Amino acid sequence: MKRLFLLFAVLAGFTGSAAATNLTSDIVNYYQEKQYKKIDVSAIPKETLDKIKKSYGTYTIKEAAKADDGEYKLVLTKDGIDLTATFTPSGDLIKILN
């Protein structure tokens, strides 16, 4: 009887930790998905654009979008090749996607 109780206790522990892991994973995935709204390039502050152009001045901004937290997602093009770059509100690069 004691062994049966111990077995249930161990199984319950594994099940509980797996459920907590899945819940945490779902919450993290939910918050990682930002919603960006398309904007005109002229809506990006001059200081931000100047900082971006220092590093990516040879690229043309094809499209621009902004998240609620102020991040910018820009589609940059050069020689017919597009890349998508995400920047902070102040113009610092976060990441580049091809």
NORNORTA-V457654 format. One record per pair of residues at least 12 apart in sequence whose C-alpha atoms are under 6 Angstrom apart, sorted by the first residue. I is the first residue (numbers start at 1). GAP is how many residues later the second one is. D is the distance in Angstrom with one decimal. If there is no record, write none. Layout:
I/GAP/D ; I/GAP/D
This chain:
35/32/5.8 ; 36/29/5.5 ; 36/30/5.0 ; 36/31/4.3 ; 37/28/5.1 ; 37/29/5.3 ; 38/26/5.9 ; 38/27/4.1 ; 39/25/5.6 ; 39/26/5.1 ; 41/23/5.8 ; 48/42/5.2 ; 48/43/4.6 ; 51/40/5.6 ; 52/39/5.5 ; 59/17/5.8 ; 59/18/5.4 ; 59/19/5.1 ; 60/16/5.5 ; 60/17/5.3 ; 61/14/6.0 ; 61/15/4.6 ; 62/13/5.4 ; 62/14/5.6 ; 63/12/5.0 ; 70/19/5.1 ; 71/16/5.7 ; 71/17/4.8 ; 71/18/5.1 ; 72/14/5.6 ; 72/15/5.1 ; 73/12/5.7 ; 73/13/4.4 ; 83/14/6.0 ; 83/15/4.8 ; 84/12/5.8 ; 84/13/5.1
